[in-house]
């Protein structure tokens, strides 16, 4: 039996090794990120507010890594890489 992408994801969720990303660490995102972290998942939170990110990083008990690094510098062009196709031969990382 071939291990499908869904099977791989379910296994990572069961083992608490699936990485969780939360975009926006406001009144919805921050409690959500904390719940995932307390459940044992590695969590990376994104927020444009640098002060908020610094505050979260300063609290080692939150269990959340936080960044605003996805925000481009002035004049910088950014592009998201295309998602890996499920039929592709390259591995998809969760």
Buried (B, 14 or more C-beta within 10 A) or exposed (E): EEEEEEEBEEEBEEEEEBEBEBEBBEEEBBEBBBEBBEEEBBBBBBBEEEEBBEEBBEEEEBBBBBBBEEEEEEEEEEEEEEEEEEEEEEEEEE
